[in-house]
Amino acid sequence: MDIYSGRFVLILILSFISKSSSQSIIQISPEKYHKSSAADLIYCDSWRFSVETNDAGIWTQVPSRCQDYVHDYLTGVRYRSDSEMVALNSLDFAKTVEFAGNGKDAWVFDIDETLLSNLPYYALHGFGSETFDEVSFDEWVDLAEAPALPASLKLYKELQEMGFTIFLLTGRSEIQRNVTVKNLQYSGYRNWEKLILRGPADSGKPAIVYKSERRKLLQDEGYTIHGSSGDQWSDLLGFAVAQRSFKLPNPMYYIA
Amino acid sequence: MDIYSGRFVLILILSFISKSSSQSIIQISPEKYHKSSAADLIYCDSWRFSVETNDAGIWTQVPSRCQDYVHDYLTGVRYRSDSEMVALNSLDFAKTVEFAGNGKDAWVFDIDETLLSNLPYYALHGFGSETFDEVSFDEWVDLAEAPALPASLKLYKELQEMGFTIFLLTGRSEIQRNVTVKNLQYSGYRNWEKLILRGPADSGKPAIVYKSERRKLLQDEGYTIHGSSGDQWSDLLGFAVAQRSFKLPNPMYYIA
């Protein structure tokens, strides 16, 4: 059984992305699945290990020999499966939390590649193999059509039912607030406590500093940050970190 | 091409482990390779993602459906490839370090599953699928025959040549000092600055606390810990952490 080829990888991106996203702009057929060489598969599996553990540190582009691998990973069953495992880990931990019960039991979610999936955009831009183009990405953001990551939407609702107060902490800018709210609602997210975006004073700050500072403010307001979910290590490390942090997969790009 | 089966996975554990280990106690033939179901492969790939990123948190045993998967991962090309990638990441970072040049530029290595491989022991004990038996493991340690992880031995020598002062920080006990030194020398390691083992005062301390305290002492002595290498997150997190930490693969066991 060849788990990497089109014969097996039948669950396509169109089934990965949320049902609510009927306006998806991508159309990928099974024939387009690639066949990397065995040596590439092993190399790229190891490359993915090193970026997901943060061993690789800062990296700017998917290695050219891993372009097909990353494409197949993201559009096949494995990205979906990995995302579901992280959500399961998160829920398992959430069930062990002792609630203060004062409304100050918090969970912090990142947005892009955590709650919302920009795969429809990246599918048209080489899945991380092209240099990031902020102008065209912002145009995509303005469409407010990014689908939910299904496992994250499910987790989000479960945590809310359990009584967690949800904060959304994103590297997006304040000028994108309206489209971001619109997109979150379009994709099924409701009733977050606060949506935190980069203000003018955060301009140029490394993500890890900006996000740590904002978590610190939440702690200063009396919140206990039990859990934090993000696809970037800069969502999770730094200071004022959560009791437990959950790294979602993202082999497309790295934010320091 | 099926990268998981015996047809492809021809590099066996006997070629993985260091040449110096002619007394290896394991003999694995290609016919013994397993064939997990496609669903198991995907599940176990995701399980490995979640333990290597620390999303899974504390875990005590390899899930039963992943026993064959972990066996094949460790004895095939992928463990070797992942280890080599981490060593490459480490060396890439090391080349960017600006040396103080006063002998205080340090790199900290863990020992088990970092410098030395206990695969010959775990091969006889289910590769993490059996409950850990301290008595039999200590008997194995007393043999002082654990081979070097080849990629780590190479990195160790390269870092030494570059001028790093090497510290070995292990969860092993002081009473295992002599056999540990004997094993390290047997496997090709030379000229470390200090071998730090758990003393009586460290008994019962979580590894992450013990290791952080010992790194703090090194910093107090004026050392800059540029890099740290370990197969456990408890080797790398906590306080007094290195500038960059490098997580080696280990899907066999978890130490908190």
Interface residues (C-beta under 8 A of the other chain):
Chain A: M1 D2 I3 Y4 F8 A38 L41 I42 Y43 D45 S46 W47 F49 S50 E52 T53 N54 D55 A56 G57 V77 R78 S81 D82 E84 M85 V86 N89 S90 D92 F93 R244 S245 F246 K247 P249
Chain B: M1 D2 I3 F8 A38 L41 I42 Y43 D45 S46 W47 F49 S50 E52 T53 N54 D55 A56 G57 V77 R78 S81 D82 E84 M85 V86 N89 S90 D92 F93 R244 S245 F246 K247 P249
